Amino acid sequence: MFLTKQHVVVARTLGVAIVALSLGACATYKEEFAGINSRLDQLDTKVQGAAQSAESANQSAQQANQRLDQMESRVQQLEAAPRRKPRG
């Protein structure tokens, strides 16, 4: 009977140790996940900023292209116009 009580005590001690280690590991993983999530949030913010900058650059490029198209049509009009005779 003494051996059985000893086995129960050892088993209980091992069980408590396993539970304690498991809880400690969970806390460590929670901290790691929190760190990873924080870095992902930072990257997401940077990506959103880059996307906004790209959209702004795209709009500026489209406006510049429109101005070039207007200038091109004016240049074509001037080139197609009859030549003036020089004065003098």
Residue pairs with C-beta under 8 A, 6 or more apart in sequence:
none
